[in-house]
Amino acid sequence: MMLQQILTEKIQKAVQDVFDVTLEKVEFQATRREFEGDITVVIFPLLKLVKSNPVELGTKIGEYLVANVAEVARFNVVSGFLNIVISDAYYLNFFNGIKNVSNYGFAAPKENAKAVMVEFASPNTNKPLHLGHVRNILLGYSVAEIIRASGKKVYKTQIINDRGIHICKSMLAWQKFGNGETPATSGLKGDKLVGKYYVEFDKAYKSEITALMAQGKSEEEAKKQAPMILEAQQMLLDWEAGKPEVVALWKTMNQWVYDGFAVTYKDLGVDFDSYYYESNTYLLGKEVVQFGLEKGIFERDPDGSVWIDLTEDGLDRKIVLRSDGTAVYMTQDIGTAIQRVKDNPDVGGMVYTVGNEQDYHFKVLFLILKKLGFDWAESLYHLSYGMVELPSGKMKSREGTVVDADDLIGEMVETAGKISEELGKLEGYSEEEKTKLYRTIGLGALKYFMLKVDPKKGMLFNPEESVDFAGNTGPFIQYTYARIQSILRKTDFDLNTDVTVEIHEKEKELLKMVEEFPVVIQDAAKHHSPALVANYIYELVKEYNSFYQTVSILGEEDEMKKIFRVQLSKKVGEVIKSAFALLGIDVPERM
């Protein structure tokens, strides 16, 4: 049982026995550093139930706890705060109970519990993955791992946006300007080759708009009448009609992209349990729209388009099918959600990792699914995240000004290598070992920098800053882990011994932080926030480094103290490794 659970029960009993009052909830907070104590009870809320002053009330509860609770050594009261000092015995018992638990902090899955499906990545097949995708992918993967660690079954999935006008733009430009170019003949990764033609389309389209405006057309008219956009729209209609040559080109170019994506996913260290394709799910979405029309959930306008009126729900009217019968994003998202539950009947909820510019879309989607009568629609969550910007500003795919994901990974690894070489601590490393280490540090820096920021916040990504070996960075934490492994390699005694020692203040602070790990995992899962794990581990590492600087470990003369300090170091290392695994980050044994 966790300390807060123990204290909650005992404080409730104290208030019942001393004041004959039932207390529903106890409010805790960390003890302020200037006061003695390991945990603080906030007394003010109790004053509504017990007629007393805060100091008297806190003192009576404190006296009861010291007399009746073995874990409580002593207490002090400051204003309306009861600061409790926990006994060394409690922390030693706690530590001896978890020191050999390999998956400490992770909850076992509950039998027959509903699974959670986490969607992330979900790219378009008309361009390579970029910096914005990287935040999406790292967030989604980490949230899936954290939810799994919290005790739930998890499926990782994505929806491939493999159809629509944007796909046709790349296809049309390749037809016009490609001269049969392929990834094999060009030497380009398939996703980069297709993205190149997306940019080519935009250039040609803008040129046509300029020419039409020179002939007296308004900008709006020119945008609608430009031959490139008209041809792309016709290609989309041909694709939906199943025109063989259009479908064949679509399959070929999409496969180029999938092959390219697979390389990037492998480099980022992420995987998926299933893939869904809009080209399949939009058809189911159309069927559901027809069902919704019959039930009066949707309504058809005079031009043939189909809408849902959500004005009474505080939203607006939303189109679900165009007048020409083609699907919109909403149509396929409806179909995809339903298909996923059909394929995985144990799914009881879904997490959609999508940028905050789609907040409104997901409000509408979730509401539509509820109106269609799906009970699992109550458990849908939009993991909305802020945009990533660079010091140079925003990125634009159409103009080819994005930061390519593959280039970014390469730059991070290269930067990690340069800094590692400058620090000069790689004596005895083979070239292969160096390459692996640079990759571990570079990717660790990238992932940690992305994930330490609350998902809801926008962020400014600075590659150089992220690879700093000091401060709140991945390499700083990796270095501490490597330092602990160095200590363990020098150890020549049995680490399984249970010891009884007087705990140093720095050891107690570390034990208190290690005890928090299971709660951090549950909170991070509840709030869908890897930042809670990232910042917890940074605080733990800071505390460990303070401990390392303050007390002697291998040089300690008292054998029991030495064993305990190495055991504690080992456990901190294991927590670092486990927490970093939840963020998708590897840790090096040496640095």
SVG drawing of the C-alpha trace seen along z (x, -y; Angstrom):
<svg xmlns="http://www.w3.org/2000/svg" viewBox="-36 -42 77 54">
<polyline fill="none" stroke="black" stroke-width="0.4" points="0.0,0.0 1.3,-3.5 2.2,-5.9 -0.7,-8.3 -3.2,-5.4 -1.9,-4.3 -2.0,-7.9 -5.4,-8.6 -7.0,-5.7 -5.2,-6.5 -6.1,-10.3 -9.7,-9.4 -9.7,-7.1 -8.0,-9.9 -10.7,-12.4 -13.4,-9.9 -11.9,-8.8 -10.9,-12.2 -13.6,-14.4 -16.4,-11.9 -16.5,-13.3 -16.4,-11.4 -13.7,-12.7 -14.2,-11.8 -11.0,-13.1 -7.5,-14.0 -5.4,-16.6 -1.7,-16.1 1.2,-18.1 5.0,-17.9 6.6,-19.4 8.2,-22.7 12.0,-22.5 12.4,-24.9 10.3,-22.7 11.1,-19.2 8.8,-16.5 8.3,-14.0 4.7,-14.7 2.2,-17.4 -1.5,-17.3 -3.5,-20.4 -5.6,-21.1 -7.7,-24.0 -10.4,-21.9 -11.0,-20.0 -12.0,-23.3 -15.4,-23.1 -16.1,-19.9 -14.4,-20.4 -14.8,-23.6 -11.1,-24.3 -8.2,-26.4 -5.7,-24.9 -2.8,-24.5 -4.8,-22.8 -6.5,-20.5 -3.2,-19.6 -1.5,-18.9 -4.2,-16.6 -4.1,-14.6 -0.3,-14.5 -0.3,-13.2 -2.8,-10.5 -0.6,-9.4 2.6,-9.2 0.8,-7.1 -1.0,-4.8 0.9,-4.6 4.2,-2.9 5.2,-4.7 5.0,-8.2 8.1,-9.2 7.2,-12.7 5.4,-15.8 5.3,-19.6 2.4,-22.1 3.0,-25.3 -0.2,-27.4 -2.7,-25.1 -0.2,-22.5 0.7,-19.2 4.2,-18.2 4.8,-14.5 8.2,-12.8 8.1,-9.2 10.2,-6.6 13.4,-5.1 11.8,-1.7 9.0,-2.5 11.4,-3.5 13.7,-0.5 10.7,1.9 9.4,0.2 12.8,0.4 13.5,4.0 10.0,4.8 10.7,3.3 14.5,3.5 14.3,6.8 11.0,6.0 12.1,5.8 9.0,4.0 8.5,1.7 5.9,-0.9 4.1,0.9 0.6,2.2 -0.5,5.7 -3.4,5.7 -6.8,6.3 -8.6,9.4 -11.4,8.6 -10.6,4.9 -11.4,3.0 -8.5,2.2 -7.5,-1.3 -6.6,-2.0 -4.0,-4.8 -3.9,-6.4 -0.8,-8.3 1.4,-9.2 -1.5,-9.1 0.3,-10.8 -0.8,-11.8 0.8,-9.8 1.8,-12.9 4.9,-13.9 7.6,-12.7 7.3,-12.9 8.4,-16.2 9.2,-17.8 5.4,-18.2 4.9,-14.4 7.8,-13.6 6.1,-15.3 2.9,-13.4 4.6,-10.1 6.7,-10.4 3.7,-11.6 1.4,-8.8 3.9,-6.1 4.8,-7.3 1.2,-7.7 0.5,-4.1 3.4,-2.8 2.3,-4.7 -1.3,-3.5 0.0,0.0 2.2,-0.5 -0.8,-1.8 -2.4,1.7 -4.4,1.6 -4.2,3.5 -3.2,1.2 -3.4,1.3 -1.2,-1.1 -2.6,-2.1 -2.7,-4.7 -5.0,-5.8 -3.2,-6.3 -4.6,-9.3 -4.1,-7.6 -6.9,-9.2 -8.2,-12.7 -7.3,-15.7 -3.9,-16.1 -2.9,-12.6 -4.1,-13.4 -2.0,-16.5 1.2,-14.5 0.0,-11.9 -0.9,-14.5 2.4,-16.4 4.3,-13.1 2.3,-12.3 3.1,-15.7 6.7,-16.3 8.1,-13.0 9.4,-11.3 8.9,-7.9 11.2,-8.7 11.1,-6.2 12.9,-5.8 15.2,-3.3 16.2,-5.6 16.3,-8.8 18.0,-7.5 15.4,-9.3 13.4,-7.6 9.9,-7.0 8.1,-9.4 10.6,-12.2 10.1,-11.5 6.3,-11.8 6.7,-14.9 8.8,-16.5 5.9,-16.3 3.5,-17.7 5.7,-20.8 5.9,-20.7 2.1,-20.7 1.9,-23.8 4.4,-25.7 2.5,-24.9 -0.8,-25.7 0.4,-29.1 1.8,-29.9 -1.6,-29.2 -3.4,-31.3 -1.0,-34.2 -1.6,-33.8 -5.4,-33.8 -5.4,-36.8 -3.3,-38.6 -6.3,-37.9 -8.6,-39.7 -9.9,-36.9 -10.2,-37.5 -7.9,-35.5 -10.9,-33.4 -12.0,-32.7 -8.4,-31.9 -8.0,-29.4 -11.2,-27.6 -10.5,-27.6 -6.8,-26.8 -6.3,-23.7 -4.1,-21.9 -6.8,-22.0 -9.5,-21.0 -7.5,-18.0 -6.7,-17.0 -10.4,-17.1 -11.2,-15.0 -8.5,-12.5 -10.2,-12.2 -13.5,-11.4 -11.8,-8.9 -10.2,-7.2 -13.5,-7.0 -15.0,-5.5 -12.2,-2.9 -10.6,-3.9 -7.9,-1.3 -4.9,-3.4 -5.6,-6.0 -5.9,-3.2 -2.7,-1.6 -0.7,-4.8 -2.2,-5.5 -1.1,-2.0 2.4,-2.4 3.1,-5.9 1.5,-5.0 3.8,-2.0 6.8,-4.2 5.6,-6.3 4.9,-3.3 8.4,-2.0 9.9,-5.4 7.7,-5.8 8.8,-2.3 12.4,-3.4 11.6,-6.6 9.5,-4.6 12.3,-2.1 14.8,-4.9 12.5,-6.5 12.0,-3.1 8.2,-3.0 5.8,-0.3 2.1,0.3 -0.2,3.2 -2.5,2.3 -2.9,0.0 -6.2,-1.5 -6.5,-3.1 -9.0,-5.9 -9.4,-4.3 -11.2,-1.4 -12.9,-3.1 -14.5,-6.0 -16.8,-3.4 -18.1,-2.3 -18.5,-5.9 -20.7,-6.4 -22.9,-3.4 -23.2,-4.9 -24.2,-8.3 -27.0,-6.5 -28.1,-4.8 -28.0,-8.1 -30.2,-9.7 -32.8,-7.0 -32.7,-7.5 -33.1,-11.3 -29.6,-12.0 -28.4,-13.5 -30.2,-15.7 -29.9,-16.1 -29.7,-19.6 -31.4,-20.5 -28.0,-20.2 -27.7,-16.6 -25.0,-17.2 -25.6,-15.6 -25.2,-17.4 -25.7,-17.1 -27.1,-20.0 -25.4,-20.4 -26.5,-23.9 -28.5,-22.7 -25.3,-21.2 -23.4,-24.5 -21.7,-23.6 -22.8,-24.2 -23.9,-22.4 -21.3,-19.9 -21.1,-18.4 -20.6,-14.6 -21.0,-14.0 -20.5,-16.3 -23.2,-17.0 -21.3,-14.9 -21.4,-12.0 -17.7,-12.1 -16.6,-11.6 -15.1,-14.3 -12.7,-13.7 -15.6,-13.4 -17.1,-10.6 -14.0,-8.5 -13.3,-9.2 -16.7,-7.9 -16.1,-4.8 -12.6,-4.2 -13.8,-4.4 -16.6,-1.9 -14.3,0.5 -11.7,0.5 -14.2,1.6 -15.6,4.3 -12.0,5.6 -11.2,5.4 -14.4,6.0 -12.4,5.6 -11.7,1.9 -13.5,-0.4 -11.8,-3.6 -9.6,-5.4 -7.0,-8.1 -6.5,-10.3 -3.1,-12.0 -3.8,-15.0 -2.7,-18.6 -4.9,-21.3 -6.0,-22.8 -8.4,-19.8 -10.0,-20.4 -13.3,-21.3 -13.3,-18.4 -13.0,-15.9 -15.7,-17.5 -18.0,-17.0 -16.8,-13.4 -17.2,-12.3 -20.7,-13.9 -21.8,-12.3 -20.7,-8.8 -22.6,-9.3 -25.7,-10.3 -25.3,-7.2 -25.7,-5.2 -22.2,-3.8 -21.6,-3.4 -17.8,-3.4 -18.1,-6.9 -18.1,-8.1 -14.5,-6.9 -12.9,-8.8 -10.1,-11.2 -8.4,-13.8 -4.8,-14.0 -4.5,-17.6 -1.0,-19.0 0.5,-22.3 2.5,-23.0 6.3,-22.7 8.2,-25.8 11.8,-26.3 13.8,-29.4 13.3,-30.4 9.5,-30.2 6.6,-28.0 6.9,-25.3 4.8,-24.9 4.6,-21.6 3.4,-23.1 6.3,-25.4 8.8,-22.7 10.0,-24.6 9.5,-21.8 12.1,-20.1 12.3,-16.6 12.1,-13.9 15.0,-11.8 17.2,-14.9 16.4,-15.9 17.3,-12.4 20.6,-12.5 21.4,-16.0 20.6,-14.9 23.0,-11.9 25.7,-14.0 25.4,-16.7 25.5,-14.1 28.7,-12.7 30.4,-16.2 29.6,-17.0 30.7,-13.5 34.0,-13.8 34.6,-17.3 34.0,-15.9 36.6,-13.3 35.4,-10.4 35.3,-7.7 38.7,-6.0 38.5,-2.3 35.3,-2.6 35.3,-0.9 33.8,-2.9 30.8,-0.6 30.3,-1.4 30.7,-5.1 28.1,-5.1 25.6,-3.2 26.2,-5.6 25.8,-8.7 22.5,-7.4 21.3,-6.6 22.3,-10.1 21.0,-11.9 17.6,-10.2 17.3,-10.4 17.9,-14.2 15.3,-14.6 12.6,-12.5 13.2,-13.9 13.1,-17.5 9.8,-16.9 8.2,-15.0 9.2,-17.1 6.8,-19.8 3.1,-19.5 1.4,-18.2 -1.2,-21.0 1.6,-23.7 3.2,-24.7 7.0,-24.4 10.1,-25.8 12.5,-23.1 16.2,-23.9 18.4,-20.9 21.6,-22.2 20.0,-23.0 18.4,-19.5 21.8,-17.8 23.3,-19.7 24.8,-17.4 23.7,-19.6 20.2,-20.8 16.8,-19.3 17.9,-17.2 17.9,-13.6 21.8,-13.3 22.0,-14.7 19.7,-11.9 21.4,-9.3 24.8,-10.3 23.5,-9.8 22.3,-6.3 25.7,-5.5 27.3,-6.8 25.2,-4.4 26.2,-1.5 29.8,-2.4 29.3,-2.1 27.6,1.3 30.5,2.6 32.9,1.8 30.8,3.6 32.2,6.9 29.6,7.9 26.2,9.4 23.5,6.8 20.6,9.0 21.3,8.5 18.5,6.9 20.2,4.2 19.1,2.1 20.8,-1.2 20.2,-4.7 19.0,-6.5 20.9,-9.7 18.7,-12.7 19.8,-12.4 18.9,-8.7 15.4,-9.4 14.8,-12.1 15.7,-9.6 13.5,-6.9 10.5,-9.3 11.0,-10.0 11.3,-6.4 8.1,-5.7 6.3,-8.2 7.0,-6.4 3.9,-4.2 1.7,-7.2 3.5,-9.2 2.7,-6.5 -1.0,-6.4 -1.2,-10.3 0.6,-10.4 -1.9,-7.8 -4.9,-9.6 -3.8,-12.9 -2.2,-11.4 1.0,-13.4 4.5,-11.9 5.7,-15.3 4.8,-14.1 7.1,-11.1 9.9,-13.2 9.9,-15.9 9.6,-13.3 12.7,-11.5 14.6,-14.8 13.8,-15.6 14.9,-12.1 18.2,-12.4 18.8,-15.8 18.2,-14.3 20.5,-11.4 23.3,-13.6 22.9,-15.6 23.1,-12.3 26.2,-11.3 28.0,-14.5 27.0,-14.5 27.7,-11.0 30.4,-8.4 29.2,-5.3 31.9,-2.8 34.3,-4.6 32.0,-4.2 33.7,-2.3 30.5,-1.0 29.8,2.2 26.0,2.1 25.8,-1.6 27.9,-0.9 25.6,2.0 22.5,0.0 23.8,-3.0 24.7,-0.8 21.4,1.0 19.6,-2.4 21.8,-3.5 20.9,-0.4 17.1,-0.9 17.3,-4.6 19.1,-3.3 16.3,-0.8 13.6,-3.5 15.5,-5.8 15.6,-3.0 11.9,-2.1 10.7,-5.7 12.8,-6.4 11.4,-3.2 8.0,-4.8 9.3,-7.7 10.7,-5.4 14.3,-6.4 17.2,-4.0 19.9,-4.4 23.6,-3.7 25.6,-1.5 28.7,-3.7 29.1,-7.4"/>
</svg>
